[in-house]
Amino acid sequence: MNARFGTGSTGDQTSLTVNGAVVLADASGALFWPDRGLLVVADLHLEKGTAFAGRGTLLPPYDTAATLARLEAVCRRLAPRRVLCLGDSFHDRRAGARVSADDGRRLAALIQAHEWLWVAGNHDPAPPPDWGGRVVDDWVEGPLVFRHEAQDVTPAGEISGHYHPKASVPTRARRVGGRCFVTDGHRLVLPAFGAYTGGLDVREAALRRLFPAAFSIVLLHRDRGYAFHSTHILGTDLADTGTY
C-alpha cells in the first residue's frame, strides 16, 4: 500500500497543497498548517454515545474521553497556536450537559492552552458556551476558507468536514479501508475526528459532486496515512485538475 500521487508522505503526515497553501494531513485525522500554527479537526461529535443511549441504543459511554485523548495527544505533538473545530463538535444541543466533570476539565484545559475557534455545525449551531472559545460561522485565513459543510460554489481554498469521508482501496492481498482526507487541490474535506463517527464512502454521490474530476485521498490505516489517486478507488480515468 505504497502508492503515492501528487503528495509527499512520511507515514505520520502527508503534505498536500490546497489553493497554494501547504498543509499536513496527520494520521490522527487532524489537519495542520505549519506556516500558521493552525490545527484543524472536524466532527468530534462529543457525547454521541450518551445521545444514542438516551434513545435505547446502548454504546460504551467513553467516546468523549477517547476523542479528547486523541486531541490532547495531537496538540502535545504539534503544539498549535490556534485550534479550529469545523463543526459538529458536540453531537446535539444538550451534549454539553452530559459531558462528565473530568472530561469537562480536560476540554477546558485544551481551550485555555490555545486560541480556540468553534465553527458552527448542523448538530451544534451554537456549541455550549461553558467551555470557552469563540464561535464563528466560518474562518478565512490567507488563501483558505474553513467551514463546516462544503458549498457548491466558489470552492477555491475551501476546507470543510461534515461528510466523514472514508474509502476502501484494493491492495495485492486484500482491500484496506478507513477514514480519509479528500482533495483535488482546490478544496479539501477532512475525515471525522470523533471516536464514534461513521463515514460516507468517497464513491457516494454527495462527495462525488464535490469532486467531479480527479482527486486524491489520504487513507488513514493503523496510525499511518497512505496517499492514493482516485483511479485506485473508482477504477476509471478522470480528468486531472492539477497537483494536490
N, C-alpha and C positions, 0 to 999 in steps of 0.2 A: 504494500500500500504506500508506494513511494512516488506516485505520480505528482507532478508539480505543473502548475500553469499560471504564468504571469505573477508569480509570488516568490518571496523568499521565506523559507521556513526553517526554524530551529527546533521544531517539535513542540516546545512550550509556547512559542509565539510565532505568528506568521505575519509578515509585513504585507500590507495592502495599501494601494493608493486610491483615494476617493476624491475626485474633483481637485486633484493636485496635492492633497494632504496625505502624508504618510502616517498610517495608523497601524496598530498591532492587534491582531486577533489573538487573544490569550486563550490558552487551553482550558481555563476556568469557565469560559463563556463571556468574560468581560472584554471590552474594547479599550485600548489605551492609546492615547495621543501624546507621545513623549514631549513634543515641542511645546505643548500647552499644559503638561502635567494633569491631563484630564482622563479620568477613569469613567467609563460608561457601562452601566448594566441595565438590562431590560427585564421586565416581567418577573419580579421577585415573588409576587402572589403570596405574601406573608399571611399566615393563618388560613391557608386553603384547607388544611386538614381539619381544623375545627369547624369550618364552614360546611364541609361535607358531613362531618359527624352530626351537626345540627339538623341535617336532612336525612339522617338514618344510614348514611354510608360511612362505616367506621374505618378510619385510617389512623395509623400511629401518629400521635399529636406532636411530632418532632420536626416538622418541615421548617418552621421558622428558625429553630435552633440550628438545623443543618445549613440552611441558607445563610444565616448570619455568620456561621463558622467559615464558610467558603468566602464570604465577602470580607471578613476580618483578615483572612489569610492573604487574599489578593491585595488588600490595602497595605498590609505589612510589607509585602514583597515589592510592590511597585511605588509605594509612597506617593500617591497622587496629591496634588494641591487641591483639586476640585473633584467631587464625585457627582455624577449626573445619573439619576434613575429615570429611565424612559417610560414611566407609566406602568399601571397595574402593579404597583409596588405592594399594595395591600389587596387581598382578594375581594374584599367588599367594604362597604362604608362602615361597618361595625367591627372590622377586623382589629382596629387599634385597641378596642376594649378587651379583646380576647388575648392579646399578647401578654405572656407571663411577665412578672416583675423582673425576673432575671434577664429575659430576652429584651425587655424594655430598656434596662440599664446598658446592655451591650449595644443596642441600636443608638441610644443617646450618646454613648461614648464615641461611636463611629462618627456621628454627625458633628459632635463637638471638635473632633480632631481634623475635620476637613471643611472646606466650603461645600455645602450640600444643597443640591437642587433636585426638587421633585417635579418631573414633568407629569402633568395630569393625564390619566389614562381613562379608558372606558369603565373599568372596575372601580377606580378611585378618582373621580373628577376633582375631589378636594381631599387629599390624604389627611389622616388625623393630625391635628395641629400640635399635639402634645410632644412630638418627637423633635421639633425644631426643623431647621432647613427652610428653604424658600420654594414656594410653589409657582411654577411657570407653565404656560400653555405650550411653549416651545423655546428653544435656545439657539441663537445664532452666534457662531464664533468662527472668525476667519471665513474660509470657503465652505464651511459646513453648517447645516441646519439640523438640529436634533428635535425630533417629535416622537410621540407615541406610535402613531399609525401613518404609514406612507400615504402620500397623496398621489392622485393620478396625474397631476400636472406639476411642472417645474421640479423635476426630481434631482437636478444637479446639486450634488453635495449633501443629499438628504440621508440622515442616519436615523433609523427607527427600529421599533420592536413589534409587539402586538401579535405577530403571526406564529411565533415559536417555531421557526423553520427546523426541519430535520431532513435527513437524506439517507439513502441506502446505496452503497456503491459495490459493484462486483469486484472481487479480487480473485487471485488464482485458486484459493482454497474455498472461499465462501463469500457471501455478501456481508458487508460490515455497515452498520447503521449507527446513527446518533444525531445529536443536535448539531446545527451548523450555522455558520455565518454565510450570507449570500450577498454577492456584489457583482456589478457589471462595470465598476469603475466610476459610475455616475452617482449611484445610490448604494446603500448597504442596509441590510436587515440583520439585526442581532438575534442569536438564539435566546430562549428564555433562560434566566439565571436561577429561578426558583426550584426548590427540590422536588415539588410535586407537579410541576408543569408538564403537560403533554406537548405534542408537536404536530405541525402540519407539513406534510411531505412537499418538497420543493416542486414536485410534478403537478401539484394541485392547481386549479385554475386561479385561485386567489393570489398565489405567488407568481404564477406564470405570466399573469397580466402585468405585473411589475417588472418582469424580466423577459420580455418577448423575444429578445435576441440572445446571443451567447452570454453566459455568466460564469462565475467561478464560485466555488464553495470552499469553506474550511470546515472539514468534518471533525468533530470532537469525539475521540475514542480513547478510552483508557489514559486519560490525562495528557493526551497529545493532540496536536492539530495536524490534519492532512489536507493538502490543497488539491482540488480536482476541477477540471473543466466540465462544463455542463454536458458535453458529449459522453462523458463517462456515466452520466446518470440517465440521460434521455435517449442515448443510442442513436443520435441523428446529428447532422451538421446544422449549425445555426449561424446566422450572420454574426461576425465578430464586430464588437464595438470599441475595441481598444485594449489597453493594458489595465489590469485590475489591481 
